[in-house]
Amino acid sequence: MADNKKSKAKPTVTNDAYDFPIGRKNYLYILAGVCILVVGFLLMTGGKSSDPNEFSSEIFSFRRITLAPIVVVGGFVFIIWAIMKKPKETH
């Protein structure tokens, strides 16, 4: 009598099942870019006058007008680079 039962092998999980569009390093680079953005936005804070009727020229400091926007734009560029960077093949 022939046994017509097919062997039911358990499916094996390969690394292909866990492949993400970008690699682990890319996610770490994106996290670093977000940290750069936070630093840039923190550099923009402050400079207000203690009296709302008085003008404070402190808001026009180099840190708030020049340095902080450069850091923020650099953070966005870094994040875009981190997303576009092709992960190295490990196979």
Secondary structure as the mmCIF struct_conf table of DSSP 4:
data_model
#
loop_
_struct_conf.conf_type_id
_struct_conf.id
_struct_conf.beg_label_comp_id
_struct_conf.beg_label_asym_id
_struct_conf.beg_label_seq_id
_struct_conf.end_label_comp_id
_struct_conf.end_label_asym_id
_struct_conf.end_label_seq_id
HELX_LH_PP_P HELX_LH_PP_P1 LYS A 5 SER A 7
HELX_LH_PP_P HELX_LH_PP_P2 ALA A 9 VAL A 13
HELX_RH_3T_P HELX_RH_3T_P1 ASN A 15 TYR A 18
BEND BEND1 PRO A 21 ILE A 22
HELX_RH_AL_P HELX_RH_AL_P1 ARG A 24 MET A 44
BEND BEND2 SER A 50 ASP A 51
TURN_TY1_P TURN_TY1_P1 PRO A 52 ASN A 53
BEND BEND3 GLU A 54 GLU A 54
HELX_RH_3T_P HELX_RH_3T_P2 SER A 57 PHE A 60
HELX_RH_AL_P HELX_RH_AL_P2 PHE A 62 PHE A 62
HELX_RH_PI_P HELX_RH_PI_P1 ARG A 63 LEU A 67
HELX_RH_AL_P HELX_RH_AL_P3 ALA A 68 MET A 84
BEND BEND4 LYS A 85 LYS A 85
HELX_LH_PP_P HELX_LH_PP_P3 LYS A 86 GLU A 89
#
